[in-house]
């Protein structure tokens, strides 16, 4: 079975296949590679969508058959997570796999609109400046923020704090929007409102897409690949007048873009069947190249020289560390 609904510790007898956890954004790319590896006669890798933070926690618990071999991430490993890994005898090898855009989208049946980073902050911030102080966010409808926006209730479905998408959104949107608005202490910048305007919808982006179809004025937040996957069902919300397209994300023109990674447990190299095969497949041009099958699923490829550097790194796992 390719995907489990939750992480289950593996027994020694069951560890004849690769175990991968982590980012829901990287999940569709990881499963596509796992499918290709499974076609070669190796046991299909198990790929679990846990979110980046939870994936790091599982990955860094230690080495051995009861722990994951690879964790996917839509953000870079934090120094504190690296410290936990190293303290538990885990040496992570970092591979950058490409880029992604964080997309806001709603149903194609709803209104098409565009937001600035500042307006997104004004919609989702828990606190906004008021005179010489701060107050709870008073904005109920998008039109409360700007007259040209839809006169519809603000409702955004997004990931929980354990998600790398949430981490990146706070850095790229909330912190930048906070600076643009001004008048707030730093600890208020990433404080997202909890009055129902923002709903933590878990790590299953497919469920978010379904919810958007049920309520066309609700906005969802997820990686670019899910926009590609659901073309015809959902439409993007432009950010600063820029649409999240492959070219705009790759060039950096789209303001809410970030790199994607996976981390290999060096201690499992040569120990777990299929680990090197999976990494070689993922970092091959047929997969992550400009015309590769992962690009067709929404992965924004690295520049050719960068791909080569990361591929070279992955071919020498025994000599590498984070």
C-alpha positions as CSV (number, residue, x, y, z in Angstrom):
1,X,0.0,0.0,0.0
2,X,1.4,3.4,-1.0
3,X,-0.2,5.6,1.6
4,X,-1.3,5.0,5.1
5,X,-3.8,7.2,7.1
6,X,-1.4,7.5,10.0
7,X,2.2,6.7,10.9
8,X,2.6,3.1,12.2
9,X,5.9,2.0,13.8
10,X,7.4,-0.7,11.5
11,X,8.6,-4.1,12.8
12,X,11.8,-5.5,11.5
13,X,10.0,-8.0,9.3
14,X,8.1,-5.1,7.6
15,X,11.1,-3.0,6.9
16,X,11.7,-4.3,3.5
17,X,10.4,-1.1,2.0
18,X,11.1,2.6,2.4
19,X,9.2,4.8,4.9
20,X,8.7,8.5,4.0
21,X,6.9,11.1,6.1
22,X,6.5,14.9,6.0
23,X,5.1,17.8,4.0
24,X,1.6,17.6,2.4
25,X,2.9,19.9,-0.3
26,X,5.7,17.5,-1.3
27,X,3.4,14.5,-0.8
28,X,2.1,14.3,-4.5
29,X,5.7,14.5,-5.8
30,X,6.9,11.9,-3.4
31,X,4.1,9.5,-4.2
32,X,4.7,9.9,-7.9
33,X,8.4,8.9,-7.4
34,X,7.3,6.0,-5.2
35,X,5.0,4.7,-8.0
36,X,8.0,4.7,-10.4
37,X,10.2,3.0,-7.9
38,X,7.5,0.4,-7.3
39,X,7.4,-0.4,-11.0
40,X,11.0,-1.6,-10.9
41,X,10.2,-4.6,-8.8
42,X,11.1,-3.0,-5.4
43,X,8.5,-2.9,-2.7
44,X,6.4,0.3,-3.0
45,X,7.6,2.9,-0.5
46,X,5.1,4.0,2.1
47,X,4.6,7.8,1.9
48,X,2.8,9.5,4.7
49,X,1.5,13.1,4.7
50,X,2.1,14.3,8.3
51,X,3.1,18.0,7.7
52,X,6.7,19.3,7.8
53,X,6.9,19.9,11.5
54,X,5.4,16.5,12.5
55,X,7.6,14.8,9.8
56,X,10.8,16.3,11.4
57,X,9.7,15.2,14.8
58,X,9.2,11.6,13.6
59,X,12.4,11.6,11.5
60,X,14.6,13.0,14.4
61,X,13.4,10.6,17.0
62,X,16.4,8.3,16.2
63,X,17.7,5.7,13.7
64,X,16.4,2.2,13.3
65,X,13.6,0.3,11.6
66,X,10.9,2.0,13.7
67,X,11.8,5.5,12.3
68,X,11.4,7.1,8.8
69,X,14.1,7.0,6.3
70,X,13.2,10.3,4.5
71,X,11.1,13.3,5.6
72,X,9.7,15.8,3.1
73,X,9.6,19.5,3.9
74,X,8.1,22.7,2.5
75,X,10.6,24.7,4.7
76,X,14.2,24.2,5.8
77,X,14.9,22.3,8.9
78,X,15.2,24.6,11.9
79,X,18.4,24.7,14.0
80,X,16.4,23.3,17.0
81,X,15.2,20.4,14.9
82,X,18.7,19.7,13.7
83,X,20.0,19.7,17.3
84,X,17.3,17.2,18.2
85,X,18.3,15.0,15.2
86,X,22.0,15.0,16.1
87,X,21.3,14.4,19.8
88,X,19.3,11.3,18.8
89,X,22.0,10.0,16.5
90,X,20.4,11.1,13.3
91,X,22.5,12.7,10.5
92,X,20.1,14.4,8.0
93,X,21.3,15.0,4.4
94,X,19.4,17.9,2.9
95,X,18.3,17.8,-0.8
96,X,16.6,20.8,-2.3
97,X,14.2,19.5,-4.9
98,X,12.6,22.6,-6.4
99,X,10.2,25.5,-5.7
100,X,6.6,26.0,-4.9
101,X,4.1,28.8,-4.5
102,X,1.7,29.2,-1.7
103,X,-1.7,29.7,-3.4
104,X,-4.9,31.3,-2.2
105,X,-7.8,30.0,-4.2
106,X,-11.6,29.7,-4.3
107,X,-14.1,27.9,-6.4
108,X,-14.4,28.8,-10.1
109,X,-18.1,29.3,-9.2
110,X,-17.2,32.2,-6.9
111,X,-15.8,35.7,-7.6
112,X,-12.4,36.1,-9.1
113,X,-10.3,38.7,-7.2
114,X,-6.7,39.7,-6.3
115,X,-5.2,40.8,-3.0
116,X,-2.1,42.5,-1.9
117,X,0.1,41.0,0.9
118,X,-1.1,43.9,3.1
119,X,-4.7,43.1,2.5
120,X,-4.2,39.4,3.3
121,X,-2.6,40.5,6.5
122,X,-5.6,42.8,7.3
123,X,-7.9,39.8,6.7
124,X,-6.1,37.3,8.8
125,X,-4.2,39.1,11.5
126,X,-5.5,38.6,15.1
127,X,-4.7,42.2,16.0
128,X,-4.6,45.4,14.0
129,X,-3.4,48.9,15.0
130,X,-6.0,51.3,16.5
131,X,-5.0,54.8,17.4
132,X,-2.1,54.4,19.8
133,X,-2.9,50.8,20.6
134,X,-4.2,47.6,19.1
135,X,-7.5,45.9,18.8
136,X,-9.0,42.6,17.7
137,X,-9.4,42.4,13.9
138,X,-12.7,44.1,13.1
139,X,-12.8,43.1,9.4
140,X,-15.8,40.7,8.7
141,X,-16.1,40.9,4.9
142,X,-13.4,41.3,2.3
143,X,-15.0,44.6,1.3
144,X,-14.3,45.9,4.8
145,X,-10.6,46.0,3.8
146,X,-11.1,47.6,0.4
147,X,-14.2,48.7,-1.5
148,X,-13.3,46.8,-4.6
149,X,-13.1,43.4,-2.9
150,X,-16.1,41.1,-2.7
151,X,-18.8,41.9,-0.1
152,X,-18.4,38.4,1.2
153,X,-17.6,37.0,4.6
154,X,-13.9,36.4,5.2
155,X,-13.3,32.7,5.6
156,X,-9.9,31.1,4.8
157,X,-9.2,27.4,5.2
158,X,-5.5,26.8,5.9
159,X,-3.0,24.4,7.4
160,X,-2.1,24.0,11.1
161,X,1.0,25.3,12.8
162,X,2.8,22.0,12.2
163,X,2.7,22.6,8.5
164,X,5.6,24.0,6.5
165,X,3.1,25.9,4.4
166,X,1.9,27.7,7.5
167,X,5.4,28.5,8.5
168,X,6.2,29.9,5.1
169,X,3.0,31.8,4.9
170,X,3.7,33.5,8.2
171,X,7.1,34.5,7.0
172,X,6.3,35.6,3.5
173,X,2.9,37.1,4.0
174,X,2.1,37.9,7.6
175,X,5.5,39.4,8.5
176,X,5.7,41.4,5.3
177,X,2.1,42.5,5.6
178,X,2.6,43.5,9.2
179,X,5.5,45.7,8.3
180,X,3.4,47.4,5.6
181,X,0.6,48.1,8.0
182,X,2.9,49.3,10.8
183,X,2.0,50.0,14.4
184,X,2.3,46.5,15.7
185,X,4.8,44.8,18.0
186,X,6.7,41.9,16.4
187,X,4.9,39.2,18.4
188,X,1.6,40.3,16.9
189,X,2.7,39.9,13.3
190,X,2.2,36.2,13.0
191,X,-0.7,36.0,15.3
192,X,-3.6,34.7,13.1
193,X,-7.1,35.5,14.2
194,X,-9.1,32.8,16.0
195,X,-12.7,34.1,15.6
196,X,-13.7,31.8,12.7
197,X,-12.3,33.8,9.8
198,X,-9.3,31.4,9.6
199,X,-10.1,27.7,10.0
200,X,-7.3,25.2,10.5
201,X,-8.3,22.5,8.0
202,X,-5.6,19.9,8.6
203,X,-3.0,18.6,6.2
204,X,-5.4,17.0,3.7
205,X,-5.4,19.6,0.8
206,X,-7.9,17.5,-1.1
207,X,-10.5,18.0,1.6
208,X,-9.9,21.8,1.4
209,X,-10.6,21.7,-2.3
210,X,-13.9,19.9,-1.7
211,X,-14.9,22.4,0.9
212,X,-14.2,25.3,-1.5
213,X,-16.6,23.7,-4.0
214,X,-19.3,23.6,-1.3
215,X,-18.9,27.3,-0.5
216,X,-17.6,29.3,-3.5
217,X,-16.7,32.4,-1.5
218,X,-14.5,30.5,0.9
219,X,-10.7,30.8,0.2
220,X,-8.3,27.9,0.7
221,X,-4.5,28.0,1.2
222,X,-2.2,25.3,-0.2
223,X,0.8,24.6,-2.5
224,X,0.8,25.4,-6.2
225,X,0.6,21.7,-7.2
226,X,-2.9,21.4,-5.9
227,X,-4.0,24.4,-8.1
228,X,-2.5,22.5,-11.1
229,X,-4.2,19.3,-10.0
230,X,-7.6,20.9,-9.6
231,X,-7.7,23.2,-12.6
232,X,-11.3,23.6,-13.6
233,X,-12.5,23.3,-10.0
234,X,-10.7,26.2,-8.3
235,X,-9.2,29.5,-9.4
236,X,-6.2,31.4,-7.9
237,X,-6.4,34.6,-6.0
238,X,-3.7,36.9,-7.4
239,X,-1.2,38.4,-4.9
240,X,0.1,41.9,-5.5
241,X,-1.4,41.6,-9.0
242,X,0.6,38.5,-9.9
243,X,-0.9,35.1,-10.6
244,X,0.8,31.9,-9.3
245,X,2.1,30.4,-12.6
246,X,5.1,28.2,-13.1
247,X,7.1,31.1,-14.7
248,X,6.1,33.6,-12.1
249,X,7.1,31.3,-9.2
250,X,10.4,30.2,-10.8
251,X,11.4,33.8,-11.5
252,X,10.5,35.0,-8.1
253,X,7.9,37.5,-9.5
254,X,5.1,35.8,-7.5
255,X,5.7,37.0,-3.9
256,X,4.6,33.9,-2.0
257,X,7.1,31.3,-3.2
258,X,9.5,29.0,-1.3
259,X,12.0,26.1,-1.8
260,X,11.0,22.5,-1.2
261,X,13.3,19.8,0.4
262,X,13.6,16.2,1.5
263,X,16.0,15.0,4.1
264,X,17.6,11.6,4.0
265,X,18.6,9.7,7.2
266,X,22.3,9.0,6.6
267,X,22.3,6.1,9.1
268,X,19.8,4.2,6.9
269,X,21.9,4.5,3.7
270,X,22.8,0.9,2.7
271,X,20.5,-0.5,5.4
272,X,17.0,0.0,4.1
273,X,16.1,-1.5,0.7
274,X,15.2,1.0,-2.0
275,X,16.6,4.1,-0.3
276,X,19.3,4.8,-2.9
277,X,17.0,3.8,-5.7
278,X,14.3,6.2,-4.6
279,X,16.7,9.1,-4.2
280,X,18.2,8.4,-7.7
281,X,14.8,8.3,-9.3
282,X,13.7,11.6,-7.6
283,X,16.9,13.4,-8.6
284,X,16.9,12.1,-12.2
285,X,16.0,14.5,-15.1
286,X,13.1,12.3,-16.1
287,X,11.5,13.2,-12.7
288,X,12.6,16.6,-11.6
289,X,13.9,18.1,-14.9
290,X,12.3,20.9,-16.8
291,X,10.2,18.3,-18.8
292,X,10.0,15.7,-16.1
293,X,6.9,14.1,-14.7
294,X,7.1,16.1,-11.5
295,X,6.9,19.4,-13.4
296,X,3.7,18.2,-14.9
297,X,2.4,17.7,-11.3
298,X,3.3,21.3,-10.3
299,X,6.9,21.1,-9.1
300,X,8.8,24.2,-10.1
301,X,12.3,22.8,-11.2
302,X,15.6,24.1,-9.9
303,X,17.9,25.7,-12.5
304,X,19.9,23.1,-14.4
305,X,23.2,23.8,-12.5
306,X,21.4,23.7,-9.2
307,X,19.8,20.4,-10.1
308,X,23.1,18.9,-11.0
309,X,24.7,20.1,-7.7
310,X,21.9,18.5,-5.7
311,X,22.0,15.3,-7.7
312,X,25.7,15.1,-7.2
313,X,25.2,15.5,-3.5
314,X,22.6,12.7,-3.5
315,X,25.0,10.3,-5.2
316,X,27.5,10.6,-2.4
317,X,25.4,10.1,0.6
318,X,28.0,8.2,2.7
319,X,30.3,11.2,2.6
320,X,27.6,13.9,3.4
321,X,25.8,15.4,6.4
322,X,23.5,18.4,6.9
